[in-house]
Amino acid sequence: MVKELIVDTQPTGPDPLDVSRAELYANDTWREPFHRLRTEAPIYRCKDSKFGEYWSVSKYQDIVDIEALPKIFSSSWEYGGITIAFDTYDLLPDEVRLPMFIAMDPPRHSEQRRTVAPAFGPSQVAAMKAEVQQRTGELLDALPIGVPFDWVEKVSVELPTGMLARMFDFPWEERHKLTHWSDLGGDVELIRQPGGLAIRNAGMNEMGEAFAKLWQEKAANPGNDLISVMMQSDAMKEMSPEEFIGNLILLIVGGNDTTRNSMSAIAYGLHAFPEERAKLEADPSLIPNAVQELIRWQTPLSHTRRTVTEDTVFGGVHMKKGDKVVLWYISANHDEAVFDDADTLKIDRANARRHLSFGCGIHRCVGARIAEVQLHTLLEEMSKRRLRVNVLDEPERVSACWVHGYTKMMVTLEHY
């Protein structure tokens, strides 16, 4: 039986175990409170936060077990969806709930996922490899040696954005709009700011209009891109405007943020652990495992959210229908019960592939292979050129509890 932990706080002070606080991620101080949660209260009820009351689930196995119970722990957009940001039943000012297949339960989820999954299959990913190699090599060759530049801007943003544009057949000269829309769609802090949802809605409507135009073009001349695939599917061709925008947010944020922030982790993590970098430089055959370990160590999306559909007991605690349950992947990936010396980057870690950064169960990230091939390729092309990244200062980080990443990282390159 897990006892509910009572935390002493000052009357006006924050709950020290409210791990939704943006400053924990902006200041990179999230490890200690999660360690305390895993040790003292793996399932913890935070009664007061910017996002309202919620349950924190911080242990690896508990998260896996909850993900296996979608009938009790719902992902549905109708109850607030997959992030901590929204309330279960009450709408926020200016809130428009956007259906997307990751924020659906079976059978609707399964129908729409089956539509897009083939576009991310092994043969499709293999076909992309040559183009990814070419674009990555050209980008690396254009970077200066020994001159400071922002790795996030020049590498981590540019490469995934190009991949998204290619997958959607989006106009190449306008591809950076995809980054802007991704940032808006994934900004849980903006959602809770006065007027923030109106700003987000305006951006999402702009995105919807741009893709509606692309949809019409594909109706006349379909291809192998994702829009054409969606348009030809019985499960998705009759989507409402809200569902269309919701699925675009999912595919753009999912295709952008995981890869972007893992690419930044390549620079920062290998610099922070020079012994591991030396191993990788000496033995490029470690690249596939290093990619998995970097994704684990970084955890580019910190959490997902579920909503309790009926009163239940889980892990010895009583949860009520409508309760918000937050599954902290960032904590699970640093769970000492699964990953020895979990805060340390170990590129040859034997069980690195067990990470939960892509989720698990029915909602495991459909585009995981796309992210992996881009990360593999970046490390491979750097190895071919014997390029090493040196981080000059502590990076600026995303100040939010969902996207876990970097906004600026000044570096220099050198040959080793």
N, C-alpha and C positions, 0 to 999 in steps of 0.2 A: 504494500500500500504506500503510495507516494503522498506525503503530507504536504499540504499547501503552505508555502513559505510566506511568512509575514515579514515585510521589510519595514524597518523604522525609517521614516522620512520626516523632514521638517514640514510644518504645515503648508508652507508655500514652495517647498523644494520639489524637484522631480524625483520620481521613483528611480533609484540607481539601477534597477533591473529593467527599466523601460528601454529596450534595445532598439526601439524605433527612432530614437533621438538622432537627428541629422548630424550633430557635432561628433558623435562617435565615429562616423565614417569620414567626415571631413578631416578630423584630426587623427585618424587611424588608431583609435583607442578602443575598438570594439572587442578585442580579444579577452580582456579581463572580465567584463560583465557576462560574456557568454560562457567563459570557464566557470564562473560562479553558478550560473544557471545549470549547466550540465552537472555540476557537482552537488548542488544543494536543492535545486528545483527544476528537474528536466521538463516538467510541464507546469508552467507558472502563469497565474492570472495577473496580468497588469491591469489595474483598475482605473488608471488615469494616464492618458497619453494624448498627444495631439490628434491621434486617429481614433480616440475612444478606447473602450475596454477591449482587451483581446487576450487570448491565450498564446503564450510562447512555447513552442516545441523545439527543443534545442539538441536532442540526442539523435544520432544517426538512425538507430533501429526504430525509434518511435515514429520518425518521419516516414520511413519505408512502410511501416505498418499502417499509418493513416492513409498513405497514398493508395494502399490496396483496398480501401473501404470507401469508394466514391459515392455509394448510396447514402452513407452517413455523413461523410465530409465532402460537401458539394463544392464544385468549382464554378457554379453557374453565375453568369453575369446578372441574373435576376436578383441574386443575394449580395451583390457587390463585387463579384468576380475574383480575380486571382492576386490582387495586391491588397495591402493593408489600408489603402487610401480611402476606400469608400465604406459607408455604413451598410448594414445588412438590408434594412427595410426602408429607412428614411433617405430621401434624395437630398443631396447638398444643393445650395443655390446654384442654378445654371447647369446642374448635372443632367446629362443625357446618357443613359446606359447603352453601351455599344456591345452587341453580341459578337463573339469571336469563338472559334471552335475550341481553343484552349480553355475558354471560360464557359464551357458547356459540359453537361453530363451525358453519358450514353442514353439513348442511341444516337442523338443528334451529333454529338461530338465525333463518334466513330464514322458517321457518314461523311462529314466534311473533312476529317483527317485523311480518310482513304482517298479523297479527291486529290489532295496536294502531295501526299506522301511519295508517289512515284517520281515526282520532280526532284526529289532529294535522295533517290535510290543510288546504289553503288555504281551502276553503269553511267548514270547521269553525272555523278560526281567525278568519275574517272574521265569523262569527256571534257569536263571543265578544267582538268589539271593543267593541260598545256597552256591555256589562256591565263590561268592564275600564275603559272611560272613566268610567262612572258611579262605580264604586268608587274609582278613583284620584282623581277630582275631589272626591268627598266626603271622602276621607282628607286631601287637601291643604288643603281648606277648614277642616278641624278642627284643623290644626296652628297653634301660636302663632307670631306674628311678633315677633321680637326677644327671645324667651325661650328659653334653652338647653333642648335635649331630645336624646335619643339617636336618631339617624337610623336606626340598625340596628333598634332595637326598634320604632319607630313606623312606619317605612316599609318597609325592606328585608325584614323578617320578615313584616309584616302583609299586604302585597299578594300575594306568591307563595303564602302559606298560604291565603289566600282563594281563589285560583285553583285550587289543588289540591283544596280542599274542594268546589268547584263541579264539577270534572272527575270526582271520585269520587262525587259526591252524598253526601259525608260530613257527618254532623251538624254544622251551623254552629257551635253553641255549644261543640263539642269540637274545633274545627279546630286549636287550638294543640298538640294531641297530635301532629299531623302534623309540626310543627317539631321536637318532642322526638324523635320516632322518626327523623326525617331526621338529626338531629345524632348520635344513637347509631349509626345504620347507616353513616354516613360517617366515623366517628372512627377513623382508622388508628392513632393513638397509644393509645387505650383498648384496642385489640385486643392490644397488646403489653405492657400492664400486668398485674401479678399480679391475677387475679380479674376482669380487665376483660372478658373474653369472657363470663363468667357474667352480668355486668351487662348486656352487650349482648344476650345471648340472652334474658334476662328481658324486656327491652324489646321485642325482636322478637316474642316469643311473645304479649305483650300486644297488639301491633299485629295479629298474625295472628288473634287471637281477635276483635278488634273488626271486622276486615274479613271474617272468616268469618260473623259475624252479619249484616253488610251483604250478603254474598253470598247468604245464605238469604233475606233480604228481597227481593233482586233476582230470585231464582229465582221468587218468587211474583208479583212485579210488576216486570218488566224495563223499563229505560228506555234513554236514549242515553248513559249514563255509561260510564266505562271498565270498571267491574266487570261491567256487563251485556254489554259487548262481549267481554270475556275469557270470560265464562261461556257465551256462545253460539258460541264458536269451537271447532272440532274440535281445533285445535293446543294450546288452553290449558284447555279445560273439564275435562280429566282430570288436572290438575296435582296432584302430591303436595303435602302441607303445606309441605315445605321449598321446593319450586319456587314455590308461591304466595307465601310470605313473601319469597323472593329477588326475584321480579318486583315485588312491592310496594316493597321497598327501592329497587330500580332506579328505578321511576317516581317515588317520593317524593323521593329524593335528587336525581335528575336534574331533576325539576320544581321543586325548591326551591333548591338551592345555586347553580346557575348564575345564576338570576335574582336571588336574594337578594344575592349578592356583586357582581354587575354593577350592581345598584341602589345599593349602597354606593359602588362605583367612580364612579358619576355624581356623587355628592356630593364624594368625595375627589379624584378626578381633575380635575374642572373647577375646584375650588378651588386645586389644586396648579399648574394651568396657566391662569392668569387670562386670558392672551391668547386661548387657545382658547375659554374660556367667553364672552369678549366676541364672538368670531366667531359663536358659536351664538346668543347673545342677539340679535345684529343680523340673523341670517339663519336662521330656523327651518327652512328647506328643507334645511339641513345635518343635520337630526336623523337620518334613516335611516343616513347614513354615520357619523355620530357614534356611533350605537349599536354598529356593527360595530367601530369603533376602540376604544371603551371596553371591549368584550368582549375584543378582542385585547390591549389594554394590561393589563387585569386578569388574564385567564386564570383563571376561577373554579375550575376543577379543574386542578391542576398537572400531573398525569400520568395515563397509563394504563399497564397492565402486560401483557406478553405472555410466553409460555413457549415455549422452543425445543422442537420436537417431534422433531428429528433433528439430528445433527451437521451443521453448516453453516459456511460462510464468508460473512460479510457485512461490507462495508466494509473488507476486508483483515484482519479478525480472525476467529479460530476460536471458534465458540460450540458448546457441547456440548448434547446432548439433556438437557432438564430445566433449563437455565439460565433464570434470571429476567431479562427484558429490560424496562427501564423507559423509556417514551417520554415525554420531558419536554415537554409542550405549552407550558409556561410559558417554556421556553428557545426552542423553535421560533418562538413568537410574538415573540421579541425577537432573532431571528437577523438580523444585519446584512446577510447575503447576500440577504435577501428584503425586509426592512423597514428603510429608511434611517432613521438616527437613532432606532432602535427603542425606546429607553427613554422617548422623548418622546411625549406624547399629542398627536396631530394630527388634529383632527376632520374635516379635509378630505383625509386621506391617501387617495391614489388606489387603493391595493390593500388597504385595510383588510379587505375581505371575504375575503381569502386566509387569514385566521387559522385556527388549528387548535383553537380553544377548544371546538368541537363535535365534534372528531375528524374523521376522513375515512374514505373507503372504506365497507365494508359496515357498520361500526359507527358511522357518523356519527349524532349525537344525533337521535332520532326526534322530540323535542319542541322542536327549535330554533326553529320558528316561534312557538311559544307564548311562549318567553322573549323573542323579539324584539318581539312585539306588546306585551308588558307594558312593556318598556323604552322603546319608541317612545312609548307612551301616557304614561308618566310624564314624559318630556321634553316632549311636546306639551302636557300639562295644566299643567306648570310654566311653559311659555312663554306660554300663554294668560293666566296669572295674573301674569306677569312676576315669578316667584319666583326668588330666588338663594339658594343654600345656602353659608353660611360655616362652615368647620370650625374649631372652637375649639382643639383640641389634637390631637396625634398619636393616631390611633385605636388601640384594642386589636385585635390581629389573631389569627386562628386559628393556634394553635401546632401545625402539622402540615404534612406534605408532600403531602397530597392535596387537600382542600378549601382553596382559597386565598382567604381572605376576612377579614372583620372581625366582631368580637364586640361592639364598642361604638364609637360615634363621636358625640361631642357637637358639636352644631351650633346655629346660629341661622339663621332665615330673614329675608330682607328683600326688599322690592320694588325693582326697578331701573327 
